[in-house]
């Protein structure tokens, strides 16, 4: 039976993370986080625009129906 090579075994020796590695990981994730945040904010503003447009259209329809009822 074959054994596991020494290079494939897990060892905690030499696995310390230095501050430079932490900084590089943090800097690598910042653009992605900013892109997602900007996308969320744009999406929310578009939903707000849609909501105001739908409200104005519903107000027009309701106004037209009320006007039609008043004419009777």
N, C-alpha and C positions, 0 to 999 in steps of 0.2 A: 504494500500500500504506500502511496506517495505521501510524503509529509508536506506540510505547509512551508513554503520558503520563508526565510527570515525577513525578507523585505515585505512580505504580505501580513506579517503579524502586527497587531496594534501595540504600540508602546507609548507611554506617556512621556518618555524621555525626549527632550527636544521639541515638545509641543507647546511651549510657552508662546504667548502672543505679545509682541512688543508694541509700544505705543505707535510706532510707524505703521504697523499693519492695521491697527485699529483706525488710525487716521485715513489710511488708503481705503479701507472698507467703508468708512463713513462718507468720504468724498465720492465714492463710486455710487452710493445709494441716493445722494442728494439730488442729482438731476432727475432721476426717476420719480422721486417723491414730489419734486416741484412740478413735473409734467402732469402727474396724476392730480395734484391739487389744482393746477390751472384748469385742467379738463373738467374737474368737478364744479369749479366756480363758473366756467362758461356754460356748462350744462344747466346749472341752477338758474343762471340769468336767462337762458333760452326758455326754460320752463316758465319763468315769471312772465316773459314776453308772451308766450302762448296763452297763459292764464288770463292776462289782461285782454288779449285779442278775443278769446272765447267769451269773456264776461261782456265785452262791448257788443259782440254779435248776439248773445242771448238777450241783452237789454234791448237791442233793436227789434228782435222778434217779439219779445213780450210787449214792447211799446206799440208795435204794429197790431198785435192782437187786441190790446186794450183800446186802441183807437178804433179798431173795427167794431168792437162791442159797444163803444160809446155812440157810434153812428146809427146803430139800430134803434 
